[in-house]
Amino acid sequence: MLTVLSIILQVICAPIGIYYLLIGLAGFLPLKNKHEIKSERKNRFALIAAAHNEETVIANLIRSLKNQNYPKDCFDVFVTADNCTDRTAEIARSEGAVVYERKNDKKRGKGFALEWFFEKLFSMDRQYDYIAVFDADNLVSPDFLTNMNESANRGHKVVQGFLDSKNPYDSWISAAYSFCFWTVNRVFQLARYKLGLCCELSGTGFIIKTELLKKLGWGATCLTEDMEFTMKAVYNGEKIAFNYDARVYDEKPLTLRQSWRQRVRWMRGHCDVASRYFFKLIGRGITKRSWSCIDCAVYLVQPIRIIAMGIIMFFSYAQSFHPSGELGFIRLSYLFGNPAIWNVITVLQLCYMPFVVIYERKEFRWKTAPYFLLYSIYNLTWVPIAIQGLIGYKKTDWSHTVHSKNITLEDIQKISEKT
């Protein structure tokens, strides 16, 4: 049984790993836009942020939205103050946002708050071509709407922007998050956009065509509403595009404890969505010959792959240090003939991320080098987190991430220059 288990683990991990590597290489190819800009239309945008007790950061978000290099009469800023007990609503109004206050102790979380607001938006006298969604802790680059408008005029109905970091080097955890997101932007999002596959919504910094939202309905109210809507969209024949130049700066957690709670929530939501969409996407991918559906289905098994990789790494290293080279009850050499190959693969994975980050940032600073070493520890923590998320995927309790980084876009520029 253990022999069969070891073979299954390797069959799960190896093909998916190779597949991701090949897809990721497309992120380094020149971008050739398959969709030319069809018009010079200035689309009208509703910019919405769902905020729960975000009085520390909400003002800077609104200011960055108000300062867009885009016609002022073509966008409005909205804030849904969701079950707030602080001054979030008051501060948002003072900064010029249109504020809606929501009170609902039973349906808590960003997904419910957005669904509640969308219903109100659809009934407004002033109508919008697209809806843009942000988190309260974000800072938005001045040309975000200009770049997203170009994507809209290429015919894209859902577009994810580049998710950057507000505080990349405040701690080893925030650095690990930043490295991860920078890598994902290049080898996951940009690569899939270039290949014509479906990209993934990342929770913030994205736009949705209002007509499509009315047609499909939001309905994404689980712990990972972004992933849920992604799967819903691709299942219904829509693709999420990616705009590399539309940048949003997100605040990353500072401590392992904060990070652990957030990632467990992500994993629970991931497993929940996988339980509802995996087989549906496989079936739709086969019947409609949609590789985007298959690709999204492969992404949904990521928690299983993480756990499998953790088991493989443990026994692979154990075998390497065992005097006989075998543990006697499990073999990890069936796919490659030598268990040491798995150690080589692990080392290559550890080198892959620094290469992508340095390529993406177009620089290397010795001050940040230790964070690359600590990233491997961050990566290993995904194994118990994936197990915890898989076991408790039916739990829907929302854990709020506290944001305290009260900085502006100008501060980010200064920090970047000093790093």
Secondary structure, 3 states (H helix, E strand, C coil): CHHHHHHHHHHHHHHHHHHHHHHHHHHHCCCCCCCCCCCCCCCCEEEEEEECCCCCCHHHHHHHHHCCCCCHHHEEEEEEEECCCCCHHHHHHHCCCEEEEECCCCCCCHHHHHHHHHHHHHCCCCCCCEEEEEECCCEECCCHHHHHHHHHHCCCCEEEEEEEECCCCCCHHHHHHHHHHHHHHHHHHHHHHHHCCCCCCCCCCEEEEHHHHHHHCCCCCCCCHHHHHHHHHHHCCCCEEEEEEEEEEECCCCCHHHHHHHHHHHHHHHHHHHHHHHHHHHHHHHHCCCHHHHHHHHHHCHHHHHHHHHHHHHHHHHHHHCCCCCCCCCCCCCCCCCCHHHHHHHHHHHHHHHHHHHHHHCCCCHHHHHHHHHHHHHHHCHHHHHHHHHHCCCCCCCCCCCCCCCCCHHHHHHHHHHC
